[in-house]
Amino acid sequence: MFSGIVESLGFVSDLRMEGVGCRLAVESEIVSSVKVADSVAINGCCLTVVSCTENAFEFQAGPETLSRTNLGKLVKGSRVNLERALLVGDRLGGHFVSGHIDGQGTLIRVNDLGDWQDYYFKVPSELSIQMASKGSIAVDGVSLTLVKCEPDVFSVALIPYTLKVTTLGSLKIGDNVNIETDILAKYVQRLFDSTTQKTT
């Protein structure tokens, strides 16, 4: 379980294919506090540390992860958002994030407000139905508050700090991001769907 509060910006120092999957090495300032079998969210996607060196930790990503997330588009040198799993008793500064990516969104518009920016993302309707204004969303692992919610588009308002310390500040129009909707929204939709099926 994660909070969506990015701890560190890392970068991919090595990436190589392993059968249908791949192994990626990430360098970051938090590497000294991570050990094998730990869970780390990379751009919001929960992966298991399989190896550690002095400068980097390594992860394996299978075909499902590579196709469902933007990790399949990473290259050597790509910057990534990193967050270690929560400890019991940690302050929860964002919201509960599972690290299980629901799908991808595409940045379609940026309203430049000087140091502040509003980002608009296009998403599949099966994701947007789980969104509500003032609710929570994780974009590339960053916990954000939803502003506008339309059938296939949502917006978020980004403060200067978030733009500086996460990969969101370097996004360009057309870039894909990992999306995880709020866990409570999933249960509400599941309850609604099951209730609707029983009454039809």
Sine and cosine of phi, psi and omega as CSV:
sin_phi,cos_phi,sin_psi,cos_psi,sin_omega,cos_omega
0.00,0.00,0.61,-0.79,-0.04,-1.00
-0.77,-0.64,0.07,-1.00,-0.01,-1.00
-0.91,-0.42,-0.22,0.98,-0.07,-1.00
0.99,0.14,0.21,0.98,0.08,-1.00
-0.98,-0.18,0.96,-0.29,-0.08,-1.00
-0.91,0.42,0.78,-0.63,-0.02,-1.00
-1.00,0.00,-0.53,0.85,-0.13,-0.99
-0.37,-0.93,0.54,-0.84,0.21,-0.98
-1.00,-0.05,0.83,-0.56,0.07,-1.00
-0.91,-0.41,0.02,-1.00,0.10,-0.99
-0.63,-0.78,0.51,-0.86,-0.02,-1.00
-0.97,0.26,0.91,-0.42,-0.03,-1.00
-1.00,-0.09,-0.30,0.95,0.05,-1.00
-0.37,-0.93,0.55,-0.83,0.02,-1.00
-0.49,-0.87,0.84,-0.55,0.00,-1.00
-0.61,-0.80,0.54,-0.84,-0.01,-1.00
-0.96,0.27,0.59,-0.81,0.09,-1.00
-0.73,-0.69,1.00,-0.05,-0.07,-1.00
0.89,0.45,-0.82,-0.57,0.00,-1.00
-1.00,0.06,-0.11,0.99,0.00,-1.00
-0.92,-0.39,-0.27,-0.96,0.04,-1.00
-0.54,-0.84,0.32,-0.95,0.10,-1.00
-0.89,-0.46,0.78,-0.62,0.03,-1.00
-0.83,-0.56,0.66,-0.75,0.06,-1.00
-0.97,-0.26,0.71,-0.71,-0.04,-1.00
-0.83,-0.56,0.77,-0.63,0.09,-1.00
-0.99,-0.14,0.66,-0.75,-0.04,-1.00
-0.28,-0.96,0.33,-0.95,0.03,-1.00
-0.94,0.34,-0.26,0.97,-0.03,-1.00
-1.00,-0.04,0.06,1.00,-0.09,-1.00
-0.86,0.51,-0.56,0.83,-0.05,-1.00
-0.93,0.36,-0.29,0.96,-0.02,-1.00
-0.98,-0.21,0.16,0.99,-0.05,-1.00
-0.90,-0.43,0.62,-0.79,0.03,-1.00
-0.77,-0.63,0.23,-0.97,0.01,-1.00
-0.84,0.54,0.66,-0.75,-0.01,-1.00
1.00,0.09,-0.09,1.00,0.10,-1.00
-0.93,0.36,0.45,-0.89,0.11,-0.99
-0.99,-0.14,0.74,-0.67,0.03,-1.00
-0.71,-0.70,0.71,-0.70,0.07,-1.00
-1.00,0.02,0.84,-0.55,0.07,-1.00
-0.94,-0.35,0.91,-0.41,-0.13,-0.99
0.78,0.63,0.59,0.81,0.05,-1.00
1.00,0.04,-0.12,0.99,-0.03,-1.00
-0.99,-0.12,0.87,-0.50,-0.04,-1.00
-0.95,0.30,0.86,-0.52,0.06,-1.00
-0.77,-0.63,0.38,-0.93,-0.02,-1.00
-0.98,-0.18,0.73,-0.68,0.06,-1.00
-0.94,0.34,0.84,-0.55,-0.03,-1.00
-0.96,-0.29,-0.26,0.97,0.00,-1.00
-0.31,-0.95,0.53,-0.85,0.03,-1.00
-0.75,-0.66,0.65,-0.76,0.17,-0.98
-0.86,-0.50,-0.08,-1.00,-0.02,-1.00
-0.90,0.43,-0.52,0.85,-0.12,-0.99
-0.93,-0.37,-0.25,0.97,-0.13,-0.99
-0.52,-0.86,0.33,-0.94,0.20,-0.98
-0.87,-0.50,0.45,-0.90,-0.08,-1.00
-0.88,-0.47,0.52,-0.85,-0.01,-1.00
-0.72,-0.69,0.43,-0.90,0.14,-0.99
-0.91,-0.41,0.71,-0.70,0.01,-1.00
-0.82,-0.57,0.80,-0.60,-0.02,-1.00
-1.00,0.06,0.04,-1.00,-0.06,-1.00
-0.87,0.49,-0.58,0.82,0.02,-1.00
-0.89,0.45,-0.71,0.70,0.02,-1.00
-0.90,0.43,-0.68,0.73,-0.05,-1.00
-0.92,0.39,-0.52,0.85,-0.03,-1.00
-1.00,0.07,-0.51,0.86,-0.08,-1.00
-1.00,0.03,-0.36,0.93,-0.07,-1.00
-0.87,-0.49,0.08,-1.00,0.06,-1.00
-1.00,0.07,0.10,0.99,0.03,-1.00
-0.91,0.42,-0.45,0.89,0.02,-1.00
-0.93,0.37,-0.20,0.98,0.00,-1.00
-0.97,-0.24,0.02,1.00,0.02,-1.00
-0.93,0.37,0.53,-0.85,0.10,-1.00
-0.74,-0.67,0.20,-0.98,0.04,-1.00
-0.85,0.53,0.80,-0.60,-0.03,-1.00
0.98,-0.18,-0.22,0.98,0.02,-1.00
-0.87,0.49,0.66,-0.75,0.10,-1.00
-1.00,0.05,0.57,-0.82,-0.02,-1.00
-0.67,-0.74,0.50,-0.87,0.12,-0.99
-0.99,0.12,0.69,-0.73,-0.03,-1.00
-0.80,-0.60,0.65,-0.76,0.12,-0.99
-0.54,-0.84,0.78,-0.62,0.11,-0.99
-0.97,0.22,0.41,-0.91,0.01,-1.00
-0.87,0.49,0.50,-0.87,0.01,-1.00
-0.91,0.42,0.55,-0.84,0.18,-0.98
-0.99,-0.11,0.53,-0.85,0.07,-1.00
-0.87,0.49,0.79,-0.62,-0.02,-1.00
0.99,-0.14,-0.14,0.99,0.06,-1.00
-0.90,0.44,0.49,-0.87,0.18,-0.98
-0.93,0.36,0.63,-0.78,0.01,-1.00
-0.97,-0.24,1.00,-0.06,-0.08,-1.00
-0.99,0.15,-0.38,0.92,-0.02,-1.00
-0.95,-0.31,-0.94,-0.35,0.12,-0.99
-0.51,-0.86,0.19,-0.98,-0.02,-1.00
-0.93,0.38,0.86,-0.50,-0.01,-1.00
-0.84,-0.54,0.80,-0.60,-0.08,-1.00
-1.00,0.09,-0.39,0.92,-0.08,-1.00
1.00,0.09,0.15,0.99,0.05,-1.00
-0.97,-0.23,0.95,-0.30,-0.12,-0.99
-0.95,0.30,0.74,-0.68,0.00,-1.00
-1.00,0.05,-0.45,0.89,-0.03,-1.00
0.17,-0.98,-0.18,-0.98,-0.02,-1.00
-0.87,-0.49,0.47,-0.88,0.12,-0.99
-0.86,-0.50,0.25,-0.97,0.00,-1.00
-0.81,-0.58,0.77,-0.63,0.05,-1.00
-0.94,0.34,0.86,-0.50,-0.05,-1.00
-0.91,-0.42,-0.29,0.96,-0.03,-1.00
-0.37,-0.93,0.59,-0.81,0.09,-1.00
-0.77,-0.64,0.84,-0.54,0.14,-0.99
-1.00,-0.09,0.94,-0.33,-0.05,-1.00
-0.99,0.11,0.91,-0.42,0.00,-1.00
-0.92,-0.39,0.61,0.79,-0.07,-1.00
1.00,0.09,-0.87,-0.50,0.03,-1.00
-0.96,0.27,-0.35,0.94,0.01,-1.00
-0.98,-0.18,0.47,-0.88,0.02,-1.00
-0.58,-0.82,0.61,-0.79,0.13,-0.99
-0.98,-0.22,0.81,-0.59,0.01,-1.00
-0.95,-0.30,0.65,-0.76,0.06,-1.00
-0.89,-0.46,0.79,-0.61,-0.03,-1.00
-0.87,-0.49,0.68,-0.73,0.12,-0.99
-1.00,-0.04,0.72,-0.69,-0.03,-1.00
-0.67,-0.74,0.35,-0.94,0.09,-1.00
-0.89,0.45,0.50,-0.86,-0.06,-1.00
-0.88,0.47,-0.48,0.87,0.01,-1.00
-0.92,0.38,-0.31,0.95,0.10,-0.99
-1.00,-0.03,-0.67,0.74,-0.07,-1.00
-0.90,0.43,-0.43,0.90,0.01,-1.00
-0.92,0.39,-0.30,0.95,0.01,-1.00
-0.99,-0.12,0.27,0.96,-0.04,-1.00
-0.89,-0.46,0.56,-0.83,0.05,-1.00
-0.57,-0.82,0.61,-0.80,0.02,-1.00
-0.81,0.58,0.71,-0.70,-0.05,-1.00
0.98,0.22,0.02,1.00,0.09,-1.00
-0.99,0.13,-0.06,-1.00,-0.05,-1.00
-0.96,-0.27,0.51,-0.86,0.05,-1.00
-0.55,-0.84,0.55,-0.84,0.12,-0.99
-0.94,-0.35,0.86,-0.50,0.01,-1.00
-0.91,-0.42,0.91,-0.41,-0.11,-0.99
0.78,0.63,0.59,0.81,0.05,-1.00
1.00,0.09,0.04,1.00,-0.02,-1.00
-0.99,-0.15,0.85,-0.53,0.04,-1.00
-0.95,0.32,0.85,-0.52,-0.04,-1.00
-0.71,-0.70,0.32,-0.95,0.06,-1.00
-0.98,-0.17,0.77,-0.64,0.02,-1.00
-0.94,0.34,0.66,-0.75,0.04,-1.00
-0.97,-0.25,-0.96,0.27,0.04,-1.00
-0.97,-0.25,0.65,-0.76,0.02,-1.00
-0.76,-0.65,0.90,-0.43,0.03,-1.00
-0.89,-0.46,0.09,-1.00,-0.07,-1.00
-0.80,0.60,-0.58,0.82,0.01,-1.00
-0.66,-0.75,0.32,0.95,0.00,-1.00
-0.62,-0.79,0.63,-0.77,0.14,-0.99
-0.71,-0.71,0.34,-0.94,0.04,-1.00
-0.78,-0.62,0.43,-0.90,0.08,-1.00
-0.69,-0.73,0.51,-0.86,0.04,-1.00
-0.97,-0.23,0.84,-0.54,-0.08,-1.00
-0.96,-0.28,0.80,-0.60,0.03,-1.00
-0.99,0.15,0.35,-0.94,-0.03,-1.00
-0.81,0.58,-0.63,0.78,-0.02,-1.00
-0.87,0.49,-0.73,0.68,-0.01,-1.00
-0.89,0.46,-0.66,0.75,0.01,-1.00
-0.90,0.44,-0.49,0.87,-0.05,-1.00
-0.99,0.11,-0.64,0.76,-0.18,-0.98
-0.98,-0.20,0.06,1.00,0.07,-1.00
-0.79,-0.62,0.13,-0.99,0.02,-1.00
-0.96,0.29,-0.20,0.98,-0.05,-1.00
-0.88,0.47,-0.52,0.86,-0.01,-1.00
-0.91,0.40,-0.33,0.95,-0.02,-1.00
-0.97,-0.26,0.10,0.99,0.02,-1.00
-0.91,0.41,0.54,-0.84,0.07,-1.00
-0.86,-0.51,0.38,-0.92,0.04,-1.00
-0.81,0.59,0.75,-0.66,-0.02,-1.00
0.99,-0.12,-0.21,0.98,0.02,-1.00
-0.94,0.34,0.57,-0.82,0.05,-1.00
-1.00,-0.08,0.57,-0.82,0.03,-1.00
-0.76,-0.65,0.44,-0.90,0.08,-1.00
-0.99,0.16,0.69,-0.73,-0.02,-1.00
-0.86,-0.51,0.77,-0.63,0.19,-0.98
-0.81,-0.59,0.90,-0.44,0.02,-1.00
-0.97,0.25,0.25,-0.97,-0.03,-1.00
-0.89,0.45,0.70,-0.71,-0.08,-1.00
-0.88,0.48,-0.57,0.82,0.03,-1.00
-0.91,0.42,-0.58,0.81,0.01,-1.00
-0.90,0.44,-0.56,0.83,0.02,-1.00
-0.90,0.44,-0.69,0.72,-0.02,-1.00
-0.93,0.36,-0.61,0.79,0.03,-1.00
-0.90,0.43,-0.68,0.73,0.02,-1.00
-0.91,0.42,-0.65,0.76,0.01,-1.00
-0.88,0.47,-0.68,0.73,0.03,-1.00
-0.90,0.44,-0.69,0.72,0.01,-1.00
-0.89,0.47,-0.71,0.70,-0.02,-1.00
-0.89,0.47,-0.69,0.73,-0.02,-1.00
-0.93,0.37,-0.59,0.81,0.04,-1.00
-0.92,0.38,-0.65,0.76,0.00,-1.00
-0.90,0.43,-0.66,0.75,0.00,-1.00
-0.90,0.44,-0.58,0.81,-0.03,-1.00
-0.95,0.30,-0.44,0.90,-0.07,-1.00
-1.00,-0.10,-0.01,1.00,0.01,-1.00
-0.96,-0.29,0.00,0.00,0.00,0.00
